[in-house]
Amino acid sequence: MAGFRSLARQVRDPRGDLALRRYSLRKCLERFAPYGHRATWDHLCARHGIDPEDRAPDPGRLIRALEELEEARAVWLAYEAGFAERRRREKHDGLRRPGSFDDWHRRTWGGNGIAHCEDPEVHPSAPLSEVLRRLIAALGGTPRAACPVCRGIDIVWRQDLDHAPGAGPVCTDCGIVVPRPALTPGALNAARSARTRELASAA
């Protein structure tokens, strides 16, 4: 099975068939897809002017989409290296089990669904690397009442997520499932209340 870097070389190969180069970019998303596979593809197509159904898109657009993905992956790999180093220190100090704060990281190991978007067509408009930097900074800082990616405050609790943990707060502005440690207890309670009001109005 080809790895991310091998697939990236295929995307860049000027001698390659355009359909194969597009396919290789899609395969890259099986290795790294911050919003989930479909939402990340939709994001890259929208930002770089690629028709999602075009089997032979402009190669320059493909490469620009790949470059955005690679930049975001570099941000994520640096975060994972820092995480691994921190865990080594914690184990050395006798903390064998990671805390609940690290639940989010365990579910996103490898870079899939880091900022999962439940609806593939609703996702942040900023570059992927910027979104990841905001999310990582928020998780390393003080919890806030707003979405760490778009600063939106319209966050609702969803019980039927198709991505682990299956339920959680979703920003209705940018579409990400917000990691719980990034939000204050008050913001989480407000999201649950919004869910309750939603159910009551539908009844």
C-alpha positions as CSV (number, residue, x, y, z in Angstrom):
1,M,0.0,0.0,0.0
2,A,1.5,3.4,-1.1
3,G,2.2,5.9,1.6
4,F,1.3,9.6,1.6
5,R,4.7,10.7,0.2
6,S,4.6,8.1,-2.6
7,L,1.1,9.2,-3.6
8,A,2.2,12.9,-3.5
9,R,5.0,12.1,-5.9
10,Q,2.4,10.5,-8.3
11,V,0.2,13.7,-8.1
12,R,3.3,15.8,-9.1
13,D,4.5,13.5,-11.8
14,P,4.1,15.5,-15.1
15,R,4.3,12.4,-17.1
16,G,1.4,10.8,-15.3
17,D,-2.1,10.5,-16.6
18,L,-4.3,13.3,-15.2
19,A,-7.0,10.8,-14.0
20,L,-4.3,8.9,-12.1
21,R,-2.9,12.0,-10.6
22,R,-6.3,13.0,-9.4
23,Y,-6.9,9.5,-8.1
24,S,-3.6,9.7,-6.2
25,L,-4.7,12.9,-4.5
26,R,-7.9,11.2,-3.4
27,K,-5.8,8.4,-2.1
28,C,-3.7,10.9,-0.1
29,L,-6.9,11.6,1.8
30,E,-7.0,8.0,3.0
31,R,-3.7,8.8,4.8
32,F,-4.5,12.3,6.0
33,A,-7.9,14.0,6.0
34,P,-8.5,16.5,8.7
35,Y,-12.2,17.0,8.1
36,G,-12.8,13.4,7.1
37,H,-12.4,12.1,3.6
38,R,-15.4,13.6,1.8
39,A,-15.3,17.0,3.6
40,T,-11.6,17.4,3.0
41,W,-12.0,16.6,-0.7
42,D,-14.9,19.1,-0.9
43,H,-12.7,21.7,0.8
44,L,-9.7,21.2,-1.5
45,C,-11.9,21.3,-4.6
46,A,-13.7,24.5,-3.5
47,R,-10.4,26.3,-2.5
48,H,-8.5,25.3,-5.7
49,G,-11.3,25.5,-8.3
50,I,-11.5,21.8,-9.0
51,D,-14.7,20.3,-10.1
52,P,-15.2,17.3,-7.7
53,E,-16.3,15.1,-10.6
54,D,-13.7,16.2,-13.2
55,R,-11.5,13.1,-13.9
56,A,-8.8,15.2,-15.6
57,P,-8.5,18.5,-13.7
58,D,-5.9,21.1,-14.4
59,P,-2.6,19.8,-13.0
60,G,-1.7,23.1,-11.5
61,R,-4.8,23.1,-9.4
62,L,-4.1,19.5,-8.3
63,I,-0.6,20.5,-7.1
64,R,-1.9,23.5,-5.2
65,A,-4.4,21.3,-3.5
66,L,-1.7,18.8,-2.6
67,E,0.5,21.6,-1.3
68,E,-2.3,22.8,1.0
69,L,-2.7,19.2,2.3
70,E,1.0,18.8,2.7
71,E,1.4,22.0,4.7
72,A,-1.4,20.9,7.0
73,R,0.1,17.5,7.4
74,A,3.4,19.1,8.4
75,V,1.6,21.0,11.2
76,W,0.0,17.8,12.4
77,L,3.2,15.7,12.3
78,A,4.9,18.4,14.4
79,Y,2.0,18.2,16.9
80,E,2.2,14.4,17.0
81,A,6.0,14.6,17.6
82,G,5.4,17.0,20.5
83,F,2.6,14.8,21.9
84,A,4.8,11.7,21.8
85,E,7.7,13.5,23.6
86,R,5.3,14.8,26.3
87,R,4.0,11.2,26.8
88,R,7.5,9.9,27.1
89,R,8.2,12.5,29.9
90,E,4.9,11.7,31.6
91,K,5.7,8.0,31.6
92,H,9.2,8.6,32.9
93,D,7.5,10.6,35.8
94,G,5.2,7.7,36.5
95,L,2.0,8.8,34.7
96,R,1.3,5.7,32.7
97,R,-2.2,6.4,31.5
98,P,-3.0,9.5,29.5
99,G,-5.6,11.9,30.9
100,S,-9.1,12.5,29.5
101,F,-7.7,15.6,27.8
102,D,-5.9,13.2,25.4
103,D,-9.0,11.3,24.3
104,W,-9.3,13.6,21.3
105,H,-5.8,12.8,20.2
106,R,-6.3,9.0,20.5
107,R,-9.4,9.3,18.2
108,T,-7.5,11.3,15.6
109,W,-4.3,9.3,15.5
110,G,-2.8,9.5,12.0
111,G,-4.6,12.7,11.1
112,N,-8.1,11.5,10.0
113,G,-11.0,13.5,11.4
114,I,-8.8,15.9,13.4
115,A,-11.5,18.6,12.9
116,H,-14.2,16.2,11.7
117,C,-17.0,17.8,9.7
118,E,-20.3,15.9,10.0
119,D,-21.7,17.4,6.8
120,P,-19.1,17.0,4.0
121,E,-20.3,20.2,2.4
122,V,-20.0,22.4,5.6
123,H,-16.4,23.0,6.6
124,P,-14.1,25.9,7.5
125,S,-13.0,28.1,4.6
126,A,-9.5,28.9,6.0
127,P,-6.5,26.9,4.8
128,L,-6.2,23.5,6.5
129,S,-2.9,24.4,8.1
130,E,-4.4,27.5,9.7
131,V,-7.4,25.5,11.0
132,L,-5.1,22.9,12.6
133,R,-2.9,25.6,14.2
134,R,-6.0,27.2,15.7
135,L,-7.3,23.9,17.0
136,I,-4.0,22.8,18.5
137,A,-3.4,26.2,20.1
138,A,-6.9,26.0,21.6
139,L,-6.3,22.5,23.0
140,G,-3.1,23.7,24.6
141,G,-4.7,26.8,26.1
142,T,-7.7,27.8,28.3
143,P,-11.1,26.4,27.3
144,R,-13.3,29.0,25.7
145,A,-17.0,29.5,25.0
146,A,-16.6,29.8,21.2
147,C,-15.5,27.5,18.5
148,P,-11.7,27.4,18.4
149,V,-11.6,27.5,14.6
150,C,-14.1,30.2,13.5
151,R,-14.9,31.8,16.9
152,G,-18.6,31.1,16.3
153,I,-20.8,30.7,19.3
154,D,-23.6,28.7,17.7
155,I,-22.6,25.3,19.0
156,V,-25.2,22.5,19.3
157,W,-24.9,19.0,20.7
158,R,-25.4,16.1,18.3
159,Q,-26.2,12.6,19.4
160,D,-25.9,10.9,16.0
161,L,-22.4,11.6,14.8
162,D,-21.0,9.2,12.3
163,H,-17.5,9.7,13.8
164,A,-16.2,8.7,17.2
165,P,-17.2,9.5,20.0
166,G,-20.7,9.4,18.4
167,A,-22.0,12.4,20.2
168,G,-20.6,15.9,20.9
169,P,-20.6,19.6,20.2
170,V,-20.8,20.8,16.6
171,C,-20.2,24.3,15.4
172,T,-23.1,25.3,13.1
173,D,-21.0,28.1,11.6
174,C,-17.9,26.1,10.3
175,G,-19.2,22.6,10.7
176,I,-16.5,21.0,12.9
177,V,-17.1,18.7,15.8
178,V,-15.5,20.7,18.5
179,P,-13.1,18.8,20.8
180,R,-14.7,19.0,24.3
181,P,-11.5,20.0,26.1
182,A,-11.5,23.2,23.9
183,L,-14.8,24.4,25.4
184,T,-15.8,25.6,28.8
185,P,-18.3,23.6,30.9
186,G,-20.7,26.5,30.3
187,A,-20.4,26.2,26.5
188,L,-20.9,22.4,26.7
189,N,-24.0,22.9,28.8
190,A,-25.3,25.5,26.4
191,A,-24.7,23.1,23.5
192,R,-26.7,20.4,25.3
193,S,-29.5,22.9,26.0
194,A,-29.6,23.9,22.3
195,R,-30.1,20.2,21.6
196,T,-32.9,20.0,24.1
197,R,-34.6,23.0,22.6
198,E,-34.2,21.6,19.1
199,L,-35.9,18.3,20.2
200,A,-38.7,20.2,22.0
201,S,-39.5,22.3,18.9
202,A,-39.5,19.3,16.7
203,A,-42.0,17.4,18.9
